[in-house]
């Protein structure tokens, strides 16, 4: 992992205030035919543009995917398609809808975390999302919208998975709608045990979900006590939690982090994390 990648991880953790931060590999043959729609969801703060991807027939458990700092883009649409092919109705919201519609004009291929000019583009996106109650109100709106869709089986629990800054967002989602969210997956989530009373891991007592927390190797090296805090909090809240350090660098699950001299995407480790996610959803969303 290059120093630039470490800067990226650190900067995302900082710009996501109290700790806002896929397992995806190339799509295999779909088990189900899927339908993809661009939708708009009314929230407390406006209209959120999103992708809604679901099996073309039947009702299914719903899943919300929270993207990383580069937001809703083809990599996450592809991830949602793969998940929908497994039998889930998947919503991928644009987390930055308060500032601009997706996709962003920059992404992993043309963004330099060592550049002050590039880093300055992020706070206008993350600051509104970090406002008190913003992510929680979004989560409530998304779950309510999903429950109104004919493709969603409301008898089944909702799953939510997040990447980098999306890790804390899945914690907020599970705490904001505890009676609906049954499974949480955080993949190289940033700032999960950040200091202060707003730290995401302190939300565990408000959750009723099973947890899959996949930690990047270099994140663990920097904060080796984070996994211990997460385990203690999950045990205290009586939540079933699979907490593991993976042999991947921060961002290893996202398939478009493949450029540069040291690509971050790790196909083997991403696939292993994806398999664990599917196993979690199979048991926790039934």
C-alpha positions in Angstrom: 0.0 0.0 0.0 1.5 3.4 -1.0 1.6 6.4 1.3 -1.0 8.0 -0.9 -3.4 5.2 -0.1 -2.7 5.7 3.6 -3.4 9.4 3.2 -6.7 8.5 1.4 -7.8 6.4 4.3 -6.8 9.0 6.9 -8.4 11.8 5.0 -11.7 10.0 4.5 -11.9 9.3 8.2 -11.2 12.9 9.0 -13.7 14.4 6.5 -16.4 12.1 7.8 -16.4 13.9 11.1 -17.4 11.4 13.8 -16.3 8.5 11.7 -18.3 8.2 8.5 -15.9 6.3 5.9 -17.4 -4.5 -1.3 -16.9 -7.1 -1.3 -17.3 -7.3 -5.1 -15.6 -9.3 -7.7 -16.4 -9.6 -11.4 -20.0 -10.6 -11.9 -20.5 -14.3 -12.4 -23.4 -15.8 -14.3 -26.6 -14.4 -12.8 -28.8 -16.9 -10.9 -31.8 -14.6 -11.5 -32.7 -12.1 -14.2 -32.5 -8.6 -12.7 -34.1 -5.2 -13.5 -32.3 -1.9 -12.9 -34.1 1.4 -12.4 -32.9 4.9 -11.6 -35.2 6.2 -8.8 -35.7 9.3 -6.7 -36.6 9.0 -3.0 -38.1 11.9 -1.0 -36.1 12.5 2.2 -36.1 15.1 5.0 -33.7 17.2 3.0 -34.8 16.8 -0.6 -34.8 14.1 -3.3 -32.2 11.4 -3.3 -31.2 9.9 -6.6 -30.5 6.2 -6.4 -30.2 2.9 -8.3 -32.8 0.2 -7.5 -31.9 -3.2 -8.8 -33.9 -6.3 -8.1 -34.9 -9.8 -9.4 -37.4 -9.4 -12.2 -39.9 -11.6 -10.6 -41.1 -12.1 -7.0 -40.7 -10.4 -3.7 -37.3 -10.4 -1.9 -35.5 -9.2 1.2 -34.2 -5.6 0.7 -30.6 -4.5 1.0 -29.2 -0.9 1.1 -25.6 -0.4 -0.1 -23.7 2.6 1.2 -20.9 3.5 -1.2 -17.4 4.8 -0.4 -16.2 8.4 -0.7 -16.7 8.4 -4.5 -20.4 7.6 -4.2 -22.9 5.9 -6.5 -21.1 4.8 -9.7 -20.8 1.8 -12.1 -18.7 -0.2 -9.6 -21.5 -0.1 -7.1 -24.2 -0.7 -9.6 -22.4 -3.8 -10.7 -22.2 -4.9 -7.1 -25.9 -4.4 -6.7 -26.6 -6.4 -9.8 -24.6 -9.3 -8.5 -26.4 -9.2 -5.2 -29.8 -8.9 -6.9 -29.0 -12.0 -8.9 -28.7 -13.8 -5.6 -32.3 -12.9 -4.8 -32.2 -9.4 -3.1 -33.9 -6.1 -3.9 -31.0 -3.7 -3.7 -31.0 0.1 -3.2 -27.8 2.1 -3.8 -28.4 5.7 -2.8 -26.3 8.7 -3.8 -25.1 9.7 -0.3 -24.2 13.2 -1.6 -27.6 14.1 -3.1 -27.7 17.2 -0.9 -24.8 18.6 -2.9 -25.1 17.0 -6.4 -26.4 14.1 -8.4 -24.4 11.0 -9.1 -22.0 10.2 -10.5 -19.3 12.5 -9.2 -17.1 14.2 -11.8 -14.1 12.4 -10.2 -13.4 8.9 -9.0 -10.6 6.5 -8.1 -9.0 6.8 -11.6 -8.6 10.6 -11.5 -8.4 11.6 -7.9 -5.2 12.3 -6.0 -5.5 12.1 -2.2 -2.1 13.8 -1.9 -3.4 16.8 -3.7 -4.8 19.7 -1.6 -7.0 20.7 -4.6 -8.5 17.3 -4.9 -9.1 16.9 -1.2 -10.8 20.2 -1.1 -13.6 18.7 -3.3 -14.7 16.3 -0.6 -15.9 18.4 2.4 -18.8 20.0 0.4 -20.0 16.5 -0.2 -19.4 15.0 3.3 -20.4 17.9 5.5 -24.1 17.8 4.8 -24.1 14.0 5.3 -22.4 14.5 8.6 -25.0 16.9 10.0 -26.8 15.7 13.1 -29.4 13.2 12.2 -28.9 13.5 8.4 -27.7 9.9 7.8 -30.3 8.5 10.2 -33.2 10.3 8.5 -31.9 9.1 5.2 -31.9 5.5 6.4 -35.4 5.8 7.7 -36.6 7.3 4.3 -34.8 4.6 2.4 -36.3 1.7 4.4 -39.8 3.3 4.3 -39.4 3.6 0.5 -38.2 0.0 0.1 -41.1 -1.3 2.1 -43.5 0.3 -0.3 -42.0 -1.4 -3.4 -43.8 -4.5 -4.7 -40.5 -6.2 -5.2 -39.7 -6.1 -1.5 -40.8 -8.8 1.0 -41.6 -6.8 4.1 -41.8 -10.0 6.1 -38.1 -10.3 5.8 -35.5 -8.2 7.5 -33.4 -5.5 5.6 -29.7 -5.8 5.1 -27.2 -3.0 4.8 -23.6 -3.0 3.7 -21.1 -0.2 3.5 -17.6 0.5 2.3 -15.0 2.9 3.7 -17.1 5.9 4.8 -20.1 3.6 4.3 -19.1 1.5 7.3 -20.3 4.0 9.9 -23.4 4.7 7.8 -24.5 1.1 8.1 -24.1 1.4 11.9 -26.3 4.5 11.8 -28.8 2.7 9.6 -29.1 -0.3 11.9 -29.6 2.0 14.9 -32.1 4.2 13.2 -34.4 1.4 12.0 -33.6 -1.4 14.4 -36.8 -3.3 14.0 -36.3 -3.6 10.2 -32.5 -4.0 9.8 -31.4 -7.6 10.6 -27.9 -7.6 9.1 -25.0 -5.2 8.8 -21.8 -5.6 6.7 -18.9 -3.1 7.1 -16.0 -3.5 4.7 -12.9 -1.5 5.5 -15.1 1.0 7.3 -13.5 4.2 8.4 -13.6 5.5 11.9 -15.8 2.8 13.4 -14.3 3.3 16.9 -13.3 7.0 16.5 -13.1 8.9 19.8 -16.0 10.8 21.2 -19.7 10.2 22.1 -20.8 10.1 18.5 -18.5 7.1 17.6 -20.4 4.6 15.4 -19.6 1.6 17.6 -21.4 3.2 20.5 -24.6 2.7 18.5 -24.6 -1.1 19.0 -26.9 -1.1 22.0 -29.6 0.5 19.7 -29.2 -2.3 17.1 -30.9 -5.7 16.6 -28.8 -6.8 13.7 -26.1 -9.5 13.1 -22.8 -7.9 12.2 -20.0 -8.7 9.7 -17.1 -6.3 10.2 -14.2 -6.8 7.8 -11.2 -4.8 8.7 -8.3 -3.9 6.4 -4.8 -5.0 7.3 -3.3 -1.5 7.3 -6.3 -0.1 9.3 -5.7 -2.7 11.9 -2.0 -1.9 12.0 -2.8 1.7 12.7 -5.5 1.0 15.2 -4.9 -2.5 16.6 -7.3 -1.9 19.5 -10.3 -1.1 17.3 -11.2 -4.7 16.8 -11.1 -5.2 20.5 -13.5 -2.3 21.1 -15.8 -3.6 18.5 -15.9 -7.1 20.0 -16.5 -5.8 23.5 -19.3 -3.5 22.3 -21.0 -6.3 20.3 -20.8 -8.6 23.3 -22.1 -6.0 25.7 -25.1 -5.4 23.3 -25.6 -9.1 22.9 -25.2 -8.9 19.1 -23.8 -11.8 17.0 -20.7 -10.4 15.3 -18.1 -11.7 12.9 -15.1 -9.4 13.3 -12.0 -10.2 11.2 -8.9 -8.6 9.9 -8.4 -9.3 6.2 -5.2 -9.5 4.3 -6.2 -6.5 2.1 -5.5 -2.8 2.2 -8.0 -0.1 2.9 -10.4 -0.2 -0.1 -9.6 -3.8 -1.0 -13.2 -4.8 -1.8 -14.1 -2.1 -4.3 -13.3 -3.3 -7.9 -12.5 0.1 -9.5 -9.5 0.6 -7.2 -7.3 -1.2 -9.7 -5.2 1.6 -11.2 -1.7 2.9 -10.3 1.5 1.1 -9.5 -0.1 -0.5 -6.4 -3.7 -1.6 -7.1 -5.8 -1.8 -3.9 -8.5 -4.1 -5.1 -7.8 -7.7 -3.9 -9.9 -10.1 -5.8 -9.3 -13.1 -3.6 -9.9 -11.3 -0.4 -12.9 -9.5 -1.8 -14.4 -12.8 -2.9 -13.9 -14.3 0.5 -15.6 -11.3 2.1 -18.5 -11.5 -0.4 -19.1 -15.1 0.4 -19.3 -14.3 4.1 -21.8 -11.5 3.3 -24.0 -13.8 1.4 -23.9 -16.3 4.2 -24.9 -13.6 6.7 -27.9 -12.4 4.6 -29.1 -16.0 4.1 -29.4 -16.5 7.8 -30.2 -13.0 9.1 -32.7 -11.8 6.6 -34.9 -14.9 6.5 
